[in-house]
Amino acid sequence: MNAVRELQIGQVKVSPALVLAPMAGVTDSSFRRLIKELTGVGLIVTEFISVEGLTRGNLKTHRMMKFLPEERPLSIQIFGYDEERMAMAAEIIEESGADIVDINCGCPAKKVVKGGGGSSLLRDLPQLEKILLSIRRRVKIPVTMKIRTGWDDHSINAVEVAKIIEGSGGNMVAIHGRTRMQGYSGRANWEVIAAVKEAVKIPVVGCGDVVNAQQAIERFAETGVDAVMIGRGAIANPWIFHQAVDLMEGRTAYQPSLAAKHKVLLRYHELLRDEMPERALCGKLKQMCGYFTHGLAGGARLRERVFHSQSIHEIFDQINEYFASMIERSVPPDVLFDPQEYKHQHARDPKTSEFARGVDVGV
């Protein structure tokens, strides 16, 4: 039997070596617990949190940091520019009991870059180093960074940045295989990720365009990375981590039935309903349904009906009717998921698109 890959980040053991990517507006506690319940994920990273809000006592920001024991091991990701604020935020995170603090040096969103955080730090390496050294002096838990390959195609500097991270006491580097200027277009460059793995001794986590379990296994073999991080692929297929572990252990990857796909939407609602009012809950369910039903026969019609629903009751009337009809007609549950069509469809709808808003969706 093949062995499940494991990863050591400082004193934190990650098994299997599969990571749920930080995704703004997606990886809140409810979604993280949903993924954890479906098994197979080794480490979970929160959506990014502003150090300004965190260090100034903003209640909404502090709520974003909330997590439950079953989410462990958990990494809380922060973004900002000022090294003192970043270090203060890292101390707050350590005091919260989080296992790891992660520094966002990859978000391409204009509002983040304008403030000097996210991927803008790839053009300000002295400040990047200063931030990491400041945090490293103040906390004992592992400190990691998530970066991109560079600012643009003319400034690919991921190897240089990774060496700075290693030299400044960072415990791990995760690399999204695109530049800041690419945003989420084009293809992830895993050759750069492989070059970083060759250049440093700290763990290297690769991220980008992993939309099925077989691709995750291939990335390990092709690049030698210590772990694979998955974002959008886990929204469309929350069983992707379970399936990857199956392949690691030499089994056929689990394929969820239509009933299981129906059940996961119901479970997501259960996890969400204690966290937010109905209006916000409706929006979250519409978002999840939009991502989750791409690739399913008749999914476009369901998404349209759900989007125009006015209440939780109406949303689930549409969802329940859809799955009952699919199961009655014995429609196969495993229609292939096309990531390019998925991106294209979401980019056309600014009301539901994380891509259109330019947030860091992790892959």
C-alpha positions in Angstrom: 0.0 0.0 0.0 1.3 3.5 -0.8 1.9 5.9 2.0 0.0 9.1 2.6 2.3 12.1 2.3 2.9 14.2 5.4 4.4 17.6 6.1 6.1 19.2 9.1 5.8 23.0 9.5 7.8 23.8 12.6 6.2 21.9 15.4 3.0 21.3 13.5 2.4 18.0 11.7 0.2 18.1 8.6 -1.2 14.8 7.5 -2.0 14.4 4.7 0.1 17.0 2.9 -2.9 18.7 1.4 -3.9 22.3 2.2 -7.2 24.2 1.8 -6.2 27.5 0.3 -7.3 30.8 1.8 -10.2 32.3 -0.2 -11.7 35.6 0.6 -15.4 35.4 1.1 -15.3 31.6 1.0 -13.1 30.0 3.7 -15.0 31.1 6.8 -15.4 28.7 9.7 -18.5 27.1 8.2 -16.8 26.2 4.9 -13.7 25.0 6.7 -15.7 22.7 8.9 -17.6 21.3 5.9 -14.3 20.5 4.1 -12.9 18.9 7.3 -16.0 16.7 7.8 -15.5 15.3 4.3 -12.0 14.2 5.3 -8.7 14.3 3.5 -7.5 17.8 4.2 -4.3 18.2 6.3 -4.2 22.0 6.9 -6.8 24.7 6.6 -6.0 28.4 6.0 -8.5 31.1 6.9 -9.5 33.9 4.5 -7.1 36.8 4.8 -7.5 39.2 7.7 -6.5 42.9 7.8 -4.0 43.6 10.5 -5.4 47.1 10.7 -8.8 45.8 11.8 -7.3 43.1 14.0 -4.9 45.4 15.9 -7.5 48.2 16.3 -10.1 46.0 17.9 -12.6 45.9 15.0 -15.2 43.3 16.0 -16.0 42.1 12.5 -12.3 41.5 11.9 -12.0 39.6 15.2 -15.0 37.4 14.3 -13.2 36.4 11.1 -10.5 34.9 13.3 -13.0 32.7 15.1 -12.4 29.0 14.8 -13.4 25.7 16.5 -11.2 22.9 17.7 -12.3 20.5 14.9 -10.7 22.8 12.3 -7.2 22.1 13.6 -4.4 22.3 12.4 -5.4 25.8 11.4 -3.4 28.7 9.9 -4.7 32.2 10.2 -3.6 34.5 7.3 -3.0 38.2 7.7 -2.2 41.0 5.3 -0.7 44.5 5.8 2.4 46.6 5.3 3.6 48.0 8.6 5.9 45.6 10.4 4.8 46.6 13.9 1.1 46.2 13.1 1.9 42.8 11.5 3.8 41.7 14.6 1.0 42.8 16.9 -1.5 40.9 14.8 0.7 37.8 14.9 0.7 38.0 18.7 -3.1 38.2 18.8 -3.3 35.2 16.5 -0.9 33.2 18.7 -3.0 34.2 21.8 -6.1 32.9 20.0 -4.6 29.4 20.0 -4.1 29.2 16.2 -1.4 26.7 15.1 0.3 28.8 12.4 0.3 32.5 11.3 0.5 33.0 7.5 1.6 36.3 5.8 -0.2 37.1 2.6 2.3 38.3 0.0 0.2 37.2 -3.0 -3.2 38.9 -3.1 -3.5 40.9 -6.4 -6.5 43.0 -5.4 -6.0 46.7 -6.0 -7.2 47.8 -2.6 -4.7 45.5 -0.9 -1.8 46.3 -3.2 -2.5 50.0 -2.9 -1.9 49.8 0.9 1.4 48.1 0.3 0.3 44.6 1.3 -0.3 41.4 -0.6 1.6 41.0 -3.8 3.0 44.5 -3.7 5.5 43.2 -1.2 7.1 41.2 -4.0 8.4 44.6 -5.2 9.6 45.6 -1.8 11.7 42.8 -0.5 13.4 44.8 2.3 9.9 45.4 3.8 8.9 41.8 3.2 12.0 40.7 5.1 11.4 43.3 7.9 7.9 42.1 8.4 8.9 38.5 8.7 11.8 39.2 11.1 9.5 41.3 13.2 6.9 38.6 13.5 9.5 35.9 14.0 10.8 37.7 17.1 7.4 38.1 18.6 5.7 34.6 18.3 6.7 31.0 18.9 4.2 29.4 16.5 5.3 28.7 13.0 5.3 31.6 10.6 4.7 31.0 6.9 4.2 33.1 3.7 2.1 32.8 0.6 3.5 34.4 -2.5 3.2 34.6 -6.2 5.8 33.8 -8.8 6.5 37.6 -9.1 4.9 40.9 -9.9 4.8 40.3 -13.7 6.5 38.2 -16.4 9.5 40.5 -16.3 10.1 40.1 -12.6 9.8 36.5 -11.7 11.5 36.4 -8.3 9.9 33.6 -6.3 13.3 31.9 -5.8 14.8 35.1 -4.4 11.8 35.7 -2.2 11.8 32.1 -0.9 15.4 32.4 0.1 14.6 35.6 2.1 11.8 33.8 3.8 14.1 30.9 4.7 16.9 33.2 5.9 14.5 35.2 8.0 13.2 32.2 10.0 10.1 31.4 7.9 8.9 27.8 8.4 7.2 27.3 5.0 6.5 29.1 1.7 3.4 28.5 -0.4 3.5 29.7 -4.0 0.6 30.5 -6.3 2.0 29.8 -9.8 0.9 33.1 -11.3 2.2 36.6 -11.3 0.3 39.5 -9.7 -0.4 41.0 -13.2 -1.9 37.7 -14.3 -4.5 37.8 -11.6 -6.4 34.5 -12.3 -5.9 34.4 -16.0 -3.6 32.1 -18.0 -2.1 29.0 -16.5 -0.2 28.5 -13.3 3.6 28.1 -13.8 4.6 25.0 -11.8 8.1 25.1 -13.3 8.8 28.2 -11.1 7.4 26.3 -8.1 9.7 23.4 -8.8 12.7 25.8 -9.0 11.8 27.2 -5.6 11.6 23.6 -4.2 15.2 23.0 -5.5 16.5 26.3 -4.0 15.4 26.1 -0.4 15.3 23.6 2.4 12.1 24.8 4.1 8.8 23.1 3.0 7.4 24.4 -0.3 3.7 24.2 -1.0 2.5 24.5 -4.6 -0.8 26.0 -5.7 -2.6 26.7 -8.9 -5.0 25.0 -11.3 -5.4 21.8 -9.3 -9.1 21.0 -10.0 -9.1 17.2 -9.6 -7.3 14.7 -7.3 -5.2 13.2 -10.1 -3.7 16.6 -10.8 -2.7 16.9 -7.2 -0.9 13.6 -7.3 0.8 14.6 -10.6 2.1 17.9 -9.0 3.8 16.0 -6.3 5.6 13.8 -8.8 6.5 16.5 -11.2 7.8 19.1 -8.8 8.7 17.4 -5.6 6.7 19.9 -3.6 6.1 19.1 0.1 2.3 19.8 -0.1 -0.3 20.8 -2.6 -2.7 23.6 -1.9 -6.2 23.6 -3.4 -8.7 26.4 -3.7 -11.3 26.7 -6.4 -11.2 22.9 -7.0 -12.4 22.4 -3.4 -15.4 24.7 -3.9 -16.6 22.9 -7.0 -15.7 19.5 -5.5 -15.3 19.5 -1.7 -14.4 15.8 -1.8 -11.2 16.5 -3.7 -8.9 16.0 -0.7 -10.6 12.7 0.2 -10.1 11.6 -3.4 -6.4 12.6 -3.4 -5.8 10.5 -0.3 -7.5 7.6 -2.0 -5.1 7.9 -4.9 -2.1 8.2 -2.5 -3.1 5.0 -0.9 -3.6 3.1 -4.1 -7.4 3.1 -4.1 -9.9 4.2 -6.7 -10.9 7.8 -5.9 -14.3 8.2 -4.1 -17.1 9.4 -6.4 -20.0 11.1 -4.5 -23.5 10.1 -5.5 -26.1 12.7 -6.4 -27.6 12.1 -2.9 -24.2 12.9 -1.4 -24.0 16.1 -3.4 -27.5 17.1 -2.3 -26.6 16.3 1.3 -23.5 18.5 1.3 -25.5 21.5 0.4 -27.9 20.8 3.2 -25.0 20.3 5.6 -23.5 23.6 4.5 -26.7 25.3 5.4 -26.7 23.7 8.8 -23.2 25.0 9.5 -24.0 28.5 8.3 -27.4 29.2 9.9 -26.0 29.8 13.4 -23.4 32.2 12.0 -25.4 34.8 10.1 -28.8 36.4 9.5 -31.1 35.0 6.8 -30.3 37.6 4.2 -26.5 37.0 4.4 -27.2 33.2 4.6 -29.2 33.4 1.3 -26.2 35.0 -0.4 -23.8 32.4 0.9 -26.0 29.5 -0.3 -26.4 31.1 -3.7 -22.6 31.5 -3.9 -22.0 27.9 -2.9 -24.7 26.5 -5.2 -23.2 28.6 -8.1 -19.8 27.1 -7.7 -20.9 23.6 -6.7 -23.3 22.9 -9.6 -21.0 23.7 -12.5 -20.5 20.6 -14.5 -23.8 19.0 -13.4 -26.4 18.4 -16.0 -29.1 21.1 -15.9 -26.9 23.1 -13.4 -27.3 26.3 -15.3 -31.1 26.3 -15.0 -30.8 25.5 -11.3 -28.4 28.3 -10.7 -30.7 30.8 -12.4 -33.7 29.7 -10.3 -31.6 29.8 -7.1 -30.2 33.2 -7.9 -33.7 34.7 -8.2 -35.0 33.0 -5.0 -36.0 35.4 -2.2 -35.7 33.2 0.9 -33.9 30.1 2.3 -37.2 28.1 1.9 -37.4 29.0 -1.8 -33.7 28.2 -2.4 -34.1 24.8 -0.9 -37.4 24.2 -2.8 -35.3 24.6 -6.0 -32.4 22.5 -4.8 -34.5 19.7 -3.5 -36.6 19.6 -6.7 -33.5 19.5 -8.8 -31.8 16.7 -7.0 -35.0 14.6 -6.8 -35.5 15.0 -10.5 -31.8 14.1 -11.2 -31.9 11.0 -9.0 -35.3 9.9 -10.5 -33.9 10.1 -14.0 -30.7 8.3 -13.0 -28.5 11.2 -14.3 -24.8 10.4 -13.8 -23.3 12.4 -10.9 -19.8 12.6 -12.3 -20.0 14.9 -15.3 -16.4 16.2 -15.9 -15.6 19.6 -14.4 -14.1 22.0 -16.9 -12.1 24.7 -15.0 -11.8 27.1 -18.0 -15.6 27.0 -18.6 -16.1 27.5 -14.9 -13.9 30.6 -14.8 -15.6 31.9 -18.0 -19.1 31.5 -16.6 -18.3 33.2 -13.3 -16.4 36.0 -14.9 -19.5 37.0 -16.7 -21.6 37.4 -13.6 -20.3 40.1 -11.3 -23.0 39.4 -8.7 -21.7 35.9 -7.9 -18.1 36.1 -9.2 -15.1 36.0 -6.9 -13.0 36.4 -10.0 -14.8 39.6 -11.1 -14.2 41.2 -7.7 -10.5 40.4 -7.8 -10.2 38.7 -4.4 -7.7 36.1 -3.6 -9.4 32.8 -4.2 -6.3 30.8 -3.6 -5.4 29.0 -6.8 
